[in-house]
Amino acid sequence: MRVLIILVVIFLILVGSLAIGFILTTALDLNRQKTPGRGERCRRCGGDIPDNARFCPHCGQNCGQMDNHA
């Protein structure tokens, strides 16, 4: 019975760690996509995208017409 409790506790710690990592990674990605005063950032490579660009000049990712006023 103790072994089962220990395994459950270890499992919960691992799941919690993964959840925290996912939340932090998502928050950092959202901050990286748009930097105030510098325009839009590419979601694939993080490079600066000029106003009204359809493609990222760094990696070629299709960005469409991005709205810089969001």
FENGIHU-V680317 format. One record per backbone hydrogen bond with DSSP energy under -1.0 kcal/mol. CO is the residue of the C=O (numbers start at 1). NH is the residue of the N-H. E is the energy in kcal/mol with one decimal. If there is no record, write none. Layout:
co=CO nh=NH e=E
co=CO nh=NH e=E
//
This chain:
co=1 nh=5 e=-1.9
co=2 nh=6 e=-2.6
co=3 nh=7 e=-2.5
co=4 nh=8 e=-2.3
co=5 nh=9 e=-2.4
co=6 nh=10 e=-2.5
co=7 nh=11 e=-2.5
co=8 nh=12 e=-2.6
co=9 nh=13 e=-2.2
co=10 nh=14 e=-2.3
co=11 nh=15 e=-2.6
co=12 nh=16 e=-2.3
co=13 nh=17 e=-2.3
co=14 nh=18 e=-2.3
co=15 nh=19 e=-2.4
co=16 nh=20 e=-2.4
co=17 nh=21 e=-2.4
co=18 nh=22 e=-2.4
co=19 nh=23 e=-2.4
co=20 nh=24 e=-2.5
co=21 nh=25 e=-2.5
co=22 nh=26 e=-2.5
co=23 nh=27 e=-2.3
co=24 nh=28 e=-2.3
co=25 nh=29 e=-2.3
co=26 nh=30 e=-2.2
co=27 nh=31 e=-1.8
co=28 nh=32 e=-1.8
co=29 nh=33 e=-1.5
co=33 nh=41 e=-2.0
co=35 nh=38 e=-2.0
co=39 nh=35 e=-1.1
co=40 nh=49 e=-2.5
co=42 nh=46 e=-1.1
co=47 nh=42 e=-2.6
co=50 nh=53 e=-1.7
co=54 nh=63 e=-2.9
co=54 nh=64 e=-1.7
co=56 nh=60 e=-1.7
co=61 nh=56 e=-2.2
//
